[in-house]
């Protein structure tokens, strides 16, 4: 089921995601173009995870990449076991994006979802 984040103002919203049993609390989200979203990710698992937001190219780069930790780029954050972390991302163009975790085998396990950015 998709999640639509409550707006904190016309352009900024906060979305809380929980990770439990290597799954995000939602697998679909929708935001209007030009929205800035602060993702707050709570990892309840005993293993590390991450949140990567981006198009298919970004996801492929991370799936085959070697970065062990994230946090310096918008839409990318590492979330240690039992911790909470956040990242902010601005959706500048309408279209389809994805989010997910690319730690070994997590993407293949299904730890991912879709984002629709509306005009």
Biopython code that builds the backbone (N, CA, C, O; Angstrom):
import numpy as np
from Bio.PDB.StructureBuilder import StructureBuilder

atoms = [
    (1, "UNK", "N", (0.851, -1.174, 0.000)),
    (1, "UNK", "CA", (0.000, 0.000, 0.000)),
    (1, "UNK", "C", (0.887, 1.224, 0.000)),
    (1, "UNK", "O", (1.887, 1.249, 0.718)),
    (2, "UNK", "N", (0.562, 2.228, -0.769)),
    (2, "UNK", "CA", (1.364, 3.435, -0.866)),
    (2, "UNK", "C", (1.149, 4.377, 0.293)),
    (2, "UNK", "O", (0.095, 4.380, 0.930)),
    (3, "UNK", "N", (2.159, 5.172, 0.554)),
    (3, "UNK", "CA", (2.075, 6.160, 1.629)),
    (3, "UNK", "C", (2.167, 7.547, 1.037)),
    (3, "UNK", "O", (3.021, 7.811, 0.190)),
    (4, "UNK", "N", (1.304, 8.426, 1.470)),
    (4, "UNK", "CA", (1.401, 9.832, 1.115)),
    (4, "UNK", "C", (1.723, 10.568, 2.399)),
    (4, "UNK", "O", (0.977, 10.502, 3.376)),
    (5, "UNK", "N", (2.836, 11.263, 2.382)),
    (5, "UNK", "CA", (3.308, 11.925, 3.596)),
    (5, "UNK", "C", (2.465, 13.145, 3.908)),
    (5, "UNK", "O", (2.065, 13.871, 2.998)),
    (6, "UNK", "N", (2.190, 13.380, 5.186)),
    (6, "UNK", "CA", (1.486, 14.609, 5.551)),
    (6, "UNK", "C", (2.408, 15.799, 5.336)),
    (6, "UNK", "O", (3.595, 15.738, 5.658)),
    (7, "UNK", "N", (1.873, 16.861, 4.803)),
    (7, "UNK", "CA", (2.691, 18.043, 4.530)),
    (7, "UNK", "C", (2.905, 18.845, 5.794)),
    (7, "UNK", "O", (1.966, 19.086, 6.552)),
    (8, "UNK", "N", (4.161, 19.266, 6.027)),
    (8, "UNK", "CA", (4.430, 20.161, 7.142)),
    (8, "UNK", "C", (4.372, 21.609, 6.658)),
    (8, "UNK", "O", (4.177, 22.519, 7.464)),
    (9, "UNK", "N", (4.536, 21.834, 5.376)),
    (9, "UNK", "CA", (4.225, 23.081, 4.696)),
    (9, "UNK", "C", (4.044, 22.730, 3.232)),
    (9, "UNK", "O", (4.030, 21.548, 2.890)),
    (10, "UNK", "N", (3.905, 23.705, 2.363)),
    (10, "UNK", "CA", (3.587, 23.428, 0.965)),
    (10, "UNK", "C", (4.692, 22.658, 0.250)),
    (10, "UNK", "O", (4.418, 21.976, -0.737)),
    (11, "UNK", "N", (5.932, 22.750, 0.721)),
    (11, "UNK", "CA", (7.029, 22.114, -0.004)),
    (11, "UNK", "C", (7.855, 21.139, 0.824)),
    (11, "UNK", "O", (8.654, 20.401, 0.249)),
    (12, "UNK", "N", (7.708, 21.101, 2.105)),
    (12, "UNK", "CA", (8.547, 20.253, 2.939)),
    (12, "UNK", "C", (7.693, 19.261, 3.718)),
    (12, "UNK", "O", (6.657, 19.621, 4.277)),
    (13, "UNK", "N", (8.134, 18.021, 3.748)),
    (13, "UNK", "CA", (7.427, 16.988, 4.485)),
    (13, "UNK", "C", (8.434, 16.069, 5.172)),
    (13, "UNK", "O", (9.598, 15.991, 4.777)),
    (14, "UNK", "N", (7.971, 15.389, 6.187)),
    (14, "UNK", "CA", (8.778, 14.376, 6.866)),
    (14, "UNK", "C", (8.076, 13.039, 6.708)),
    (14, "UNK", "O", (6.879, 12.916, 6.964)),
    (15, "UNK", "N", (8.832, 12.046, 6.286)),
    (15, "UNK", "CA", (8.323, 10.686, 6.148)),
    (15, "UNK", "C", (9.123, 9.805, 7.095)),
    (15, "UNK", "O", (10.353, 9.776, 7.044)),
    (16, "UNK", "N", (8.417, 9.092, 7.953)),
    (16, "UNK", "CA", (9.068, 8.154, 8.862)),
    (16, "UNK", "C", (8.948, 6.752, 8.278)),
    (16, "UNK", "O", (7.852, 6.276, 7.984)),
    (17, "UNK", "N", (10.089, 6.108, 8.118)),
    (17, "UNK", "CA", (10.145, 4.732, 7.632)),
    (17, "UNK", "C", (10.726, 3.857, 8.740)),
    (17, "UNK", "O", (11.714, 4.225, 9.374)),
    (18, "UNK", "N", (10.121, 2.721, 8.964)),
    (18, "UNK", "CA", (10.653, 1.753, 9.913)),
    (18, "UNK", "C", (11.128, 0.542, 9.126)),
    (18, "UNK", "O", (10.459, 0.088, 8.198)),
    (19, "UNK", "N", (12.273, 0.032, 9.500)),
    (19, "UNK", "CA", (12.795, -1.207, 8.915)),
    (19, "UNK", "C", (12.613, -2.303, 9.961)),
    (19, "UNK", "O", (13.067, -2.186, 11.099)),
    (20, "UNK", "N", (11.934, -3.376, 9.537)),
    (20, "UNK", "CA", (11.700, -4.515, 10.431)),
    (20, "UNK", "C", (11.763, -5.786, 9.590)),
    (20, "UNK", "O", (11.094, -5.880, 8.561)),
    (21, "UNK", "N", (12.548, -6.746, 10.012)),
    (21, "UNK", "CA", (12.746, -7.998, 9.265)),
    (21, "UNK", "C", (13.170, -7.718, 7.823)),
    (21, "UNK", "O", (12.666, -8.333, 6.883)),
    (22, "UNK", "N", (14.104, -6.780, 7.667)),
    (22, "UNK", "CA", (14.662, -6.414, 6.354)),
    (22, "UNK", "C", (13.592, -5.993, 5.357)),
    (22, "UNK", "O", (13.658, -6.328, 4.174)),
    (23, "UNK", "N", (12.612, -5.260, 5.850)),
    (23, "UNK", "CA", (11.559, -4.681, 5.007)),
    (23, "UNK", "C", (11.289, -3.257, 5.478)),
    (23, "UNK", "O", (11.319, -2.973, 6.676)),
    (24, "UNK", "N", (11.025, -2.365, 4.523)),
    (24, "UNK", "CA", (10.592, -1.018, 4.861)),
    (24, "UNK", "C", (9.111, -1.053, 5.227)),
    (24, "UNK", "O", (8.382, -1.940, 4.784)),
    (25, "UNK", "N", (8.672, -0.102, 6.025)),
    (25, "UNK", "CA", (7.275, -0.070, 6.459)),
    (25, "UNK", "C", (6.303, 0.258, 5.327)),
    (25, "UNK", "O", (5.093, 0.101, 5.494)),
    (26, "UNK", "N", (6.799, 0.700, 4.204)),
    (26, "UNK", "CA", (5.968, 0.892, 3.014)),
    (26, "UNK", "C", (6.799, 0.499, 1.796)),
    (26, "UNK", "O", (8.029, 0.510, 1.837)),
    (27, "UNK", "N", (6.111, 0.154, 0.720)),
    (27, "UNK", "CA", (6.836, -0.166, -0.504)),
    (27, "UNK", "C", (6.480, 0.793, -1.640)),
    (27, "UNK", "O", (6.896, 0.590, -2.780)),
    (28, "UNK", "N", (5.708, 1.838, -1.327)),
    (28, "UNK", "CA", (5.338, 2.816, -2.352)),
    (28, "UNK", "C", (5.065, 4.171, -1.707)),
    (28, "UNK", "O", (4.436, 4.265, -0.653)),
    (29, "UNK", "N", (5.551, 5.209, -2.365)),
    (29, "UNK", "CA", (5.320, 6.581, -1.899)),
    (29, "UNK", "C", (5.024, 7.464, -3.097)),
    (29, "UNK", "O", (5.379, 7.142, -4.231)),
    (30, "UNK", "N", (4.361, 8.593, -2.826)),
    (30, "UNK", "CA", (3.994, 9.553, -3.880)),
    (30, "UNK", "C", (4.215, 10.952, -3.334)),
    (30, "UNK", "O", (3.792, 11.270, -2.222)),
    (31, "UNK", "N", (4.890, 11.797, -4.134)),
    (31, "UNK", "CA", (5.145, 13.179, -3.746)),
    (31, "UNK", "C", (4.954, 14.090, -4.947)),
    (31, "UNK", "O", (5.197, 13.677, -6.081)),
    (32, "UNK", "N", (4.522, 15.323, -4.712)),
    (32, "UNK", "CA", (4.460, 16.290, -5.811)),
    (32, "UNK", "C", (5.859, 16.794, -6.168)),
    (32, "UNK", "O", (6.747, 16.870, -5.318)),
    (33, "UNK", "N", (6.029, 17.134, -7.441)),
    (33, "UNK", "CA", (7.285, 17.716, -7.914)),
    (33, "UNK", "C", (7.637, 18.934, -7.069)),
    (33, "UNK", "O", (6.756, 19.674, -6.632)),
    (34, "UNK", "N", (8.908, 19.130, -6.847)),
    (34, "UNK", "CA", (9.476, 20.225, -6.055)),
    (34, "UNK", "C", (9.297, 20.033, -4.545)),
    (34, "UNK", "O", (9.600, 20.939, -3.767)),
    (35, "UNK", "N", (8.809, 18.862, -4.126)),
    (35, "UNK", "CA", (8.732, 18.577, -2.689)),
    (35, "UNK", "C", (10.119, 18.279, -2.148)),
    (35, "UNK", "O", (10.920, 17.608, -2.798)),
    (36, "UNK", "N", (10.389, 18.775, -0.975)),
    (36, "UNK", "CA", (11.579, 18.380, -0.240)),
    (36, "UNK", "C", (11.107, 17.479, 0.890)),
    (36, "UNK", "O", (10.255, 17.862, 1.692)),
    (37, "UNK", "N", (11.669, 16.283, 0.943)),
    (37, "UNK", "CA", (11.227, 15.285, 1.911)),
    (37, "UNK", "C", (12.398, 14.923, 2.817)),
    (37, "UNK", "O", (13.501, 14.629, 2.356)),
    (38, "UNK", "N", (12.131, 14.951, 4.096)),
    (38, "UNK", "CA", (13.097, 14.478, 5.088)),
    (38, "UNK", "C", (12.668, 13.070, 5.469)),
    (38, "UNK", "O", (11.609, 12.881, 6.067)),
    (39, "UNK", "N", (13.486, 12.082, 5.128)),
    (39, "UNK", "CA", (13.230, 10.696, 5.472)),
    (39, "UNK", "C", (13.895, 10.394, 6.808)),
    (39, "UNK", "O", (15.108, 10.547, 6.951)),
    (40, "UNK", "N", (13.111, 9.971, 7.776)),
    (40, "UNK", "CA", (13.623, 9.539, 9.075)),
    (40, "UNK", "C", (13.458, 8.028, 9.102)),
    (40, "UNK", "O", (12.342, 7.511, 9.068)),
    (41, "UNK", "N", (14.590, 7.325, 9.164)),
    (41, "UNK", "CA", (14.589, 5.873, 9.025)),
    (41, "UNK", "C", (14.990, 5.225, 10.348)),
    (41, "UNK", "O", (16.089, 5.447, 10.857)),
    (42, "UNK", "N", (14.083, 4.424, 10.890)),
    (42, "UNK", "CA", (14.341, 3.721, 12.150)),
    (42, "UNK", "C", (14.561, 2.243, 11.837)),
    (42, "UNK", "O", (13.684, 1.569, 11.296)),
    (43, "UNK", "N", (15.739, 1.761, 12.184)),
    (43, "UNK", "CA", (16.121, 0.375, 11.921)),
    (43, "UNK", "C", (15.924, -0.456, 13.193)),
    (43, "UNK", "O", (16.691, -0.327, 14.148)),
    (44, "UNK", "N", (14.908, -1.294, 13.202)),
    (44, "UNK", "CA", (14.642, -2.135, 14.372)),
    (44, "UNK", "C", (15.335, -3.492, 14.274)),
    (44, "UNK", "O", (15.213, -4.315, 15.180)),
    (45, "UNK", "N", (16.048, -3.726, 13.202)),
    (45, "UNK", "CA", (16.726, -5.005, 12.997)),
    (45, "UNK", "C", (18.068, -5.065, 13.725)),
    (45, "UNK", "O", (18.629, -4.028, 14.079)),
    (46, "UNK", "N", (18.584, -6.273, 13.949)),
    (46, "UNK", "CA", (19.899, -6.430, 14.567)),
    (46, "UNK", "C", (21.051, -6.364, 13.556)),
    (46, "UNK", "O", (22.193, -6.677, 13.891)),
    (47, "UNK", "N", (20.744, -5.955, 12.320)),
    (47, "UNK", "CA", (21.767, -5.792, 11.282)),
    (47, "UNK", "C", (21.645, -4.409, 10.669)),
    (47, "UNK", "O", (20.591, -3.778, 10.755)),
    (48, "UNK", "N", (22.723, -3.933, 10.048)),
    (48, "UNK", "CA", (22.740, -2.621, 9.406)),
    (48, "UNK", "C", (21.912, -2.625, 8.120)),
    (48, "UNK", "O", (21.736, -3.656, 7.472)),
    (49, "UNK", "N", (21.410, -1.436, 7.774)),
    (49, "UNK", "CA", (20.694, -1.229, 6.521)),
    (49, "UNK", "C", (21.067, 0.148, 5.980)),
    (49, "UNK", "O", (21.891, 0.853, 6.562)),
    (50, "UNK", "N", (20.452, 0.521, 4.859)),
    (50, "UNK", "CA", (20.636, 1.848, 4.287)),
    (50, "UNK", "C", (19.372, 2.227, 3.536)),
    (50, "UNK", "O", (18.523, 1.384, 3.246)),
    (51, "UNK", "N", (19.266, 3.504, 3.232)),
    (51, "UNK", "CA", (18.192, 4.006, 2.371)),
    (51, "UNK", "C", (18.860, 4.758, 1.237)),
    (51, "UNK", "O", (19.608, 5.709, 1.466)),
    (52, "UNK", "N", (18.589, 4.329, 0.016)),
    (52, "UNK", "CA", (19.077, 5.000, -1.183)),
    (52, "UNK", "C", (17.863, 5.377, -2.018)),
    (52, "UNK", "O", (17.074, 4.509, -2.394)),
    (53, "UNK", "N", (17.705, 6.673, -2.313)),
    (53, "UNK", "CA", (16.614, 7.190, -3.131)),
    (53, "UNK", "C", (17.204, 7.632, -4.468)),
    (53, "UNK", "O", (18.211, 8.339, -4.500)),
    (54, "UNK", "N", (16.576, 7.217, -5.576)),
    (54, "UNK", "CA", (17.054, 7.657, -6.880)),
    (54, "UNK", "C", (16.455, 6.854, -8.010)),
    (54, "UNK", "O", (15.624, 5.969, -7.806)),
    (55, "UNK", "N", (16.901, 7.188, -9.214)),
    (55, "UNK", "CA", (16.397, 6.496, -10.393)),
    (55, "UNK", "C", (17.091, 5.142, -10.552)),
    (55, "UNK", "O", (17.901, 4.746, -9.714)),
    (56, "UNK", "N", (16.769, 4.455, -11.616)),
    (56, "UNK", "CA", (17.322, 3.118, -11.842)),
    (56, "UNK", "C", (18.848, 3.139, -11.924)),
    (56, "UNK", "O", (19.508, 2.223, -11.433)),
    (57, "UNK", "N", (19.411, 4.180, -12.541)),
    (57, "UNK", "CA", (20.862, 4.296, -12.635)),
    (57, "UNK", "C", (21.529, 4.409, -11.276)),
    (57, "UNK", "O", (22.565, 3.790, -11.031)),
    (58, "UNK", "N", (20.937, 5.195, -10.401)),
    (58, "UNK", "CA", (21.462, 5.331, -9.033)),
    (58, "UNK", "C", (21.395, 3.983, -8.329)),
    (58, "UNK", "O", (22.347, 3.578, -7.661)),
    (59, "UNK", "N", (20.277, 3.294, -8.478)),
    (59, "UNK", "CA", (20.118, 2.005, -7.802)),
    (59, "UNK", "C", (21.115, 0.973, -8.334)),
    (59, "UNK", "O", (21.693, 0.220, -7.551)),
    (60, "UNK", "N", (21.321, 0.927, -9.633)),
    (60, "UNK", "CA", (22.296, -0.010, -10.208)),
    (60, "UNK", "C", (23.707, 0.306, -9.744)),
    (60, "UNK", "O", (24.479, -0.602, -9.435)),
    (61, "UNK", "N", (24.044, 1.569, -9.693)),
    (61, "UNK", "CA", (25.376, 1.979, -9.233)),
    (61, "UNK", "C", (25.617, 1.513, -7.800)),
    (61, "UNK", "O", (26.706, 1.042, -7.473)),
    (62, "UNK", "N", (24.614, 1.641, -6.955)),
    (62, "UNK", "CA", (24.773, 1.207, -5.571)),
    (62, "UNK", "C", (24.733, -0.314, -5.437)),
    (62, "UNK", "O", (25.418, -0.880, -4.586)),
    (63, "UNK", "N", (23.943, -0.966, -6.263)),
    (63, "UNK", "CA", (23.867, -2.428, -6.190)),
    (63, "UNK", "C", (25.222, -3.058, -6.533)),
    (63, "UNK", "O", (25.573, -4.112, -6.001)),
    (64, "UNK", "N", (25.973, -2.415, -7.415)),
    (64, "UNK", "CA", (27.268, -2.954, -7.834)),
    (64, "UNK", "C", (28.432, -2.144, -7.282)),
    (64, "UNK", "O", (29.580, -2.372, -7.662)),
    (65, "UNK", "N", (28.146, -1.200, -6.388)),
    (65, "UNK", "CA", (29.180, -0.321, -5.850)),
    (65, "UNK", "C", (29.878, -0.894, -4.633)),
    (65, "UNK", "O", (29.621, -2.021, -4.208)),
    (66, "UNK", "N", (30.768, -0.082, -4.089)),
    (66, "UNK", "CA", (31.581, -0.542, -2.965)),
    (66, "UNK", "C", (31.512, 0.392, -1.763)),
    (66, "UNK", "O", (32.281, 0.225, -0.817)),
    (67, "UNK", "N", (30.604, 1.378, -1.778)),
    (67, "UNK", "CA", (30.492, 2.284, -0.633)),
    (67, "UNK", "C", (29.888, 1.542, 0.556)),
    (67, "UNK", "O", (28.791, 0.991, 0.468)),
    (68, "UNK", "N", (30.611, 1.538, 1.651)),
    (68, "UNK", "CA", (30.132, 0.837, 2.843)),
    (68, "UNK", "C", (29.181, 1.696, 3.672)),
    (68, "UNK", "O", (28.320, 1.161, 4.371)),
    (69, "UNK", "N", (29.326, 3.019, 3.604)),
    (69, "UNK", "CA", (28.500, 3.915, 4.419)),
    (69, "UNK", "C", (28.046, 5.099, 3.585)),
    (69, "UNK", "O", (28.743, 5.536, 2.669)),
    (70, "UNK", "N", (26.864, 5.614, 3.916)),
    (70, "UNK", "CA", (26.277, 6.731, 3.182)),
    (70, "UNK", "C", (25.841, 7.825, 4.139)),
    (70, "UNK", "O", (25.674, 7.596, 5.337)),
    (71, "UNK", "N", (25.662, 9.008, 3.593)),
    (71, "UNK", "CA", (25.176, 10.107, 4.399)),
    (71, "UNK", "C", (25.602, 11.454, 3.868)),
    (71, "UNK", "O", (25.048, 12.475, 4.276)),
    (72, "UNK", "N", (26.571, 11.489, 2.970)),
    (72, "UNK", "CA", (27.074, 12.761, 2.458)),
    (72, "UNK", "C", (26.229, 13.300, 1.303)),
    (72, "UNK", "O", (26.305, 14.491, 1.002)),
    (73, "UNK", "N", (25.425, 12.456, 0.650)),
    (73, "UNK", "CA", (24.621, 12.887, -0.480)),
    (73, "UNK", "C", (23.135, 12.862, -0.126)),
    (73, "UNK", "O", (22.688, 11.986, 0.615)),
    (74, "UNK", "N", (22.365, 13.823, -0.656)),
    (74, "UNK", "CA", (20.918, 13.797, -0.419)),
    (74, "UNK", "C", (20.318, 12.476, -0.892)),
    (74, "UNK", "O", (20.656, 11.981, -1.967)),
    (75, "UNK", "N", (19.435, 11.918, -0.087)),
    (75, "UNK", "CA", (18.760, 10.686, -0.461)),
    (75, "UNK", "C", (19.549, 9.427, -0.172)),
    (75, "UNK", "O", (19.147, 8.340, -0.588)),
    (76, "UNK", "N", (20.670, 9.549, 0.535)),
    (76, "UNK", "CA", (21.475, 8.378, 0.861)),
    (76, "UNK", "C", (21.864, 8.426, 2.330)),
    (76, "UNK", "O", (22.415, 9.419, 2.804)),
    (77, "UNK", "N", (21.570, 7.340, 3.051)),
    (77, "UNK", "CA", (21.931, 7.302, 4.463)),
    (77, "UNK", "C", (22.119, 5.857, 4.913)),
    (77, "UNK", "O", (21.347, 4.972, 4.544)),
    (78, "UNK", "N", (23.146, 5.637, 5.709)),
    (78, "UNK", "CA", (23.356, 4.347, 6.368)),
    (78, "UNK", "C", (22.618, 4.377, 7.698)),
    (78, "UNK", "O", (22.574, 5.405, 8.373)),
    (79, "UNK", "N", (22.034, 3.227, 8.071)),
    (79, "UNK", "CA", (21.273, 3.143, 9.315)),
    (79, "UNK", "C", (21.762, 1.916, 10.089)),
    (79, "UNK", "O", (21.353, 0.792, 9.798)),
    (80, "UNK", "N", (22.634, 2.132, 11.070)),
    (80, "UNK", "CA", (23.139, 0.991, 11.846)),
    (80, "UNK", "C", (22.014, 0.253, 12.574)),
    (80, "UNK", "O", (20.929, 0.794, 12.788)),
    (81, "UNK", "N", (22.299, -0.981, 12.943)),
    (81, "UNK", "CA", (21.338, -1.800, 13.692)),
    (81, "UNK", "C", (20.851, -1.051, 14.922)),
    (81, "UNK", "O", (21.651, -0.523, 15.694)),
    (82, "UNK", "N", (19.530, -1.008, 15.100)),
    (82, "UNK", "CA", (18.927, -0.378, 16.271)),
    (82, "UNK", "C", (18.972, 1.132, 16.297)),
    (82, "UNK", "O", (18.613, 1.736, 17.308)),
    (83, "UNK", "N", (19.398, 1.759, 15.226)),
    (83, "UNK", "CA", (19.566, 3.215, 15.197)),
    (83, "UNK", "C", (18.504, 3.890, 14.329)),
    (83, "UNK", "O", (17.740, 3.241, 13.615)),
    (84, "UNK", "N", (18.491, 5.208, 14.420)),
    (84, "UNK", "CA", (17.650, 6.042, 13.568)),
    (84, "UNK", "C", (18.557, 7.046, 12.865)),
    (84, "UNK", "O", (19.455, 7.621, 13.481)),
    (85, "UNK", "N", (18.317, 7.250, 11.578)),
    (85, "UNK", "CA", (19.107, 8.203, 10.789)),
    (85, "UNK", "C", (18.166, 8.910, 9.826)),
    (85, "UNK", "O", (17.047, 8.455, 9.589)),
    (86, "UNK", "N", (18.629, 10.029, 9.272)),
    (86, "UNK", "CA", (17.768, 10.757, 8.341)),
    (86, "UNK", "C", (18.567, 11.293, 7.167)),
    (86, "UNK", "O", (19.785, 11.462, 7.232)),
    (87, "UNK", "N", (17.841, 11.553, 6.097)),
    (87, "UNK", "CA", (18.387, 12.181, 4.897)),
    (87, "UNK", "C", (17.270, 12.995, 4.259)),
    (87, "UNK", "O", (16.089, 12.713, 4.460)),
    (88, "UNK", "N", (17.649, 13.988, 3.504)),
    (88, "UNK", "CA", (16.678, 14.852, 2.836)),
    (88, "UNK", "C", (16.887, 14.762, 1.332)),
    (88, "UNK", "O", (18.016, 14.654, 0.854)),
    (89, "UNK", "N", (15.782, 14.809, 0.594)),
    (89, "UNK", "CA", (15.836, 14.693, -0.859)),
    (89, "UNK", "C", (14.777, 15.608, -1.460)),
    (89, "UNK", "O", (13.646, 15.656, -0.975)),
    (90, "UNK", "N", (15.142, 16.333, -2.516)),
    (90, "UNK", "CA", (14.194, 17.179, -3.241)),
    (90, "UNK", "C", (13.845, 16.505, -4.560)),
    (90, "UNK", "O", (14.728, 16.170, -5.349)),
    (91, "UNK", "N", (12.562, 16.311, -4.789)),
    (91, "UNK", "CA", (12.069, 15.672, -5.998)),
    (91, "UNK", "C", (11.832, 16.741, -7.055)),
    (91, "UNK", "O", (10.790, 17.396, -7.060)),
    (92, "UNK", "N", (12.786, 16.915, -7.938)),
    (92, "UNK", "CA", (12.760, 18.050, -8.863)),
    (92, "UNK", "C", (12.007, 17.784, -10.164)),
    (92, "UNK", "O", (11.569, 18.729, -10.820)),
    (93, "UNK", "N", (11.847, 16.516, -10.550)),
    (93, "UNK", "CA", (11.174, 16.200, -11.812)),
    (93, "UNK", "C", (10.107, 15.138, -11.593)),
    (93, "UNK", "O", (10.288, 14.233, -10.779)),
    (94, "UNK", "N", (8.984, 15.244, -12.322)),
    (94, "UNK", "CA", (7.978, 14.184, -12.234)),
    (94, "UNK", "C", (8.521, 12.889, -12.834)),
    (94, "UNK", "O", (9.394, 12.913, -13.702)),
    (95, "UNK", "N", (8.002, 11.780, -12.370)),
    (95, "UNK", "CA", (8.413, 10.490, -12.920)),
    (95, "UNK", "C", (8.508, 9.424, -11.843)),
    (95, "UNK", "O", (8.011, 9.585, -10.728)),
    (96, "UNK", "N", (9.160, 8.335, -12.209)),
    (96, "UNK", "CA", (9.287, 7.183, -11.321)),
    (96, "UNK", "C", (10.705, 7.092, -10.762)),
    (96, "UNK", "O", (11.686, 7.221, -11.494)),
    (97, "UNK", "N", (10.793, 6.870, -9.471)),
    (97, "UNK", "CA", (12.058, 6.641, -8.782)),
    (97, "UNK", "C", (11.909, 5.390, -7.930)),
    (97, "UNK", "O", (10.832, 4.799, -7.851)),
    (98, "UNK", "N", (13.001, 5.001, -7.297)),
    (98, "UNK", "CA", (12.988, 3.851, -6.414)),
    (98, "UNK", "C", (13.710, 4.200, -5.121)),
    (98, "UNK", "O", (14.473, 5.165, -5.059)),
    (99, "UNK", "N", (13.460, 3.408, -4.100)),
    (99, "UNK", "CA", (14.238, 3.493, -2.871)),
    (99, "UNK", "C", (14.555, 2.075, -2.432)),
    (99, "UNK", "O", (13.812, 1.142, -2.736)),
    (100, "UNK", "N", (15.661, 1.917, -1.715)),
    (100, "UNK", "CA", (15.994, 0.579, -1.268)),
    (100, "UNK", "C", (17.286, 0.513, -0.497)),
    (100, "UNK", "O", (17.942, 1.521, -0.236)),
    (101, "UNK", "N", (17.629, -0.705, -0.140)),
    (101, "UNK", "CA", (18.857, -1.015, 0.588)),
    (101, "UNK", "C", (19.707, -1.912, -0.304)),
    (101, "UNK", "O", (19.214, -2.877, -0.888)),
    (102, "UNK", "N", (20.999, -1.576, -0.402)),
    (102, "UNK", "CA", (21.902, -2.335, -1.267)),
    (102, "UNK", "C", (23.000, -3.049, -0.500)),
    (102, "UNK", "O", (24.008, -3.435, -1.092)),
    (103, "UNK", "N", (22.831, -3.234, 0.789)),
    (103, "UNK", "CA", (23.792, -4.073, 1.490)),
    (103, "UNK", "C", (23.663, -5.483, 0.905)),
    (103, "UNK", "O", (22.622, -5.805, 0.333)),
    (104, "UNK", "N", (24.674, -6.318, 1.027)),
    (104, "UNK", "CA", (24.670, -7.598, 0.306)),
    (104, "UNK", "C", (23.369, -8.382, 0.415)),
    (104, "UNK", "O", (22.921, -8.748, 1.501)),
    (105, "UNK", "N", (22.783, -8.624, -0.752)),
    (105, "UNK", "CA", (21.561, -9.422, -0.965)),
    (105, "UNK", "C", (20.274, -8.756, -0.502)),
    (105, "UNK", "O", (19.211, -9.357, -0.655)),
    (106, "UNK", "N", (20.308, -7.541, 0.060)),
    (106, "UNK", "CA", (19.096, -6.905, 0.569)),
    (106, "UNK", "C", (18.151, -6.493, -0.570)),
    (106, "UNK", "O", (16.942, -6.703, -0.472)),
    (107, "UNK", "N", (18.689, -5.910, -1.642)),
    (107, "UNK", "CA", (17.862, -5.514, -2.791)),
    (107, "UNK", "C", (17.199, -6.752, -3.393)),
    (107, "UNK", "O", (15.999, -6.744, -3.667)),
    (108, "UNK", "N", (17.973, -7.809, -3.599)),
    (108, "UNK", "CA", (17.444, -9.045, -4.179)),
    (108, "UNK", "C", (16.388, -9.674, -3.269)),
    (108, "UNK", "O", (15.455, -10.311, -3.758)),
    (109, "UNK", "N", (16.521, -9.504, -1.968)),
    (109, "UNK", "CA", (15.566, -10.027, -1.000)),
    (109, "UNK", "C", (14.231, -9.288, -1.085)),
    (109, "UNK", "O", (13.204, -9.792, -0.632)),
    (110, "UNK", "N", (14.255, -8.093, -1.669)),
    (110, "UNK", "CA", (13.024, -7.311, -1.824)),
    (110, "UNK", "C", (12.982, -6.068, -0.955)),
    (110, "UNK", "O", (11.913, -5.495, -0.743)),
    (111, "UNK", "N", (14.118, -5.651, -0.458)),
    (111, "UNK", "CA", (14.158, -4.469, 0.406)),
    (111, "UNK", "C", (14.219, -3.219, -0.470)),
    (111, "UNK", "O", (15.261, -2.578, -0.607)),
    (112, "UNK", "N", (13.064, -2.895, -1.057)),
    (112, "UNK", "CA", (12.982, -1.785, -2.002)),
    (112, "UNK", "C", (11.531, -1.391, -2.202)),
    (112, "UNK", "O", (10.606, -2.092, -1.792)),
    (113, "UNK", "N", (11.363, -0.236, -2.851)),
    (113, "UNK", "CA", (10.021, 0.243, -3.148)),
    (113, "UNK", "C", (10.055, 1.291, -4.238)),
    (113, "UNK", "O", (11.116, 1.631, -4.761)),
    (114, "UNK", "N", (8.880, 1.801, -4.577)),
    (114, "UNK", "CA", (8.762, 2.758, -5.672)),
    (114, "UNK", "C", (8.305, 4.119, -5.145)),
    (114, "UNK", "O", (7.628, 4.237, -4.123)),
    (115, "UNK", "N", (8.712, 5.131, -5.898)),
    (115, "UNK", "CA", (8.299, 6.514, -5.608)),
    (115, "UNK", "C", (7.764, 7.104, -6.905)),
    (115, "UNK", "O", (8.414, 7.019, -7.947)),
    (116, "UNK", "N", (6.591, 7.696, -6.840)),
    (116, "UNK", "CA", (6.025, 8.408, -7.986)),
    (116, "UNK", "C", (6.073, 9.883, -7.651)),
    (116, "UNK", "O", (5.589, 10.310, -6.603)),
    (117, "UNK", "N", (6.661, 10.660, -8.548)),
    (117, "UNK", "CA", (6.708, 12.120, -8.389)),
    (117, "UNK", "C", (5.727, 12.695, -9.399)),
    (117, "UNK", "O", (5.895, 12.536, -10.608)),
    (118, "UNK", "N", (4.697, 13.369, -8.883)),
    (118, "UNK", "CA", (3.630, 13.904, -9.733)),
    (118, "UNK", "C", (3.957, 15.323, -10.192)),
    (118, "UNK", "O", (4.702, 16.037, -9.520)),
    (119, "UNK", "N", (3.407, 15.733, -11.326)),
    (119, "UNK", "CA", (3.666, 17.100, -11.829)),
    (119, "UNK", "C", (3.149, 18.178, -10.888)),
    (119, "UNK", "O", (3.293, 19.367, -11.174)),
]
sb = StructureBuilder()
sb.init_structure("model")
sb.init_model(0)
sb.init_chain("A")
sb.init_seg("    ")
for serial, (resi, resn, name, xyz) in enumerate(atoms, 1):
    if name == "N":
        sb.init_residue(resn, " ", resi, " ")
    sb.init_atom(name, np.array(xyz, "f"), 0.0, 1.0, " ", f" {name:<3s}", serial, name[0])
structure = sb.get_structure()
